[in-house]
């Protein structure tokens, strides 16, 4: 398993920006954006891998993993 799989990746439509926006909470803020959801997700996966590589390069510890926390079901209880 890649280290990047330990981090949740979110792609959502932004009414304000009128495009899809990708982020990985806890690891990177911001991320990437574009008109195609799948393309944004693919870009986001690369950005997450690059962010992890930078953490390693700088000798910094990675933030705690965010995947495996069942966010989807927890969000259903909020909506």
Secondary structure as UniProt FT lines:
FT   HELIX           3..6
FT   STRAND          10..14
FT   TURN            15..18
FT   STRAND          19..24
FT   TURN            25..27
FT   STRAND          28..34
FT   HELIX           37..58
FT   TURN            67..68
FT   HELIX           71..78
//
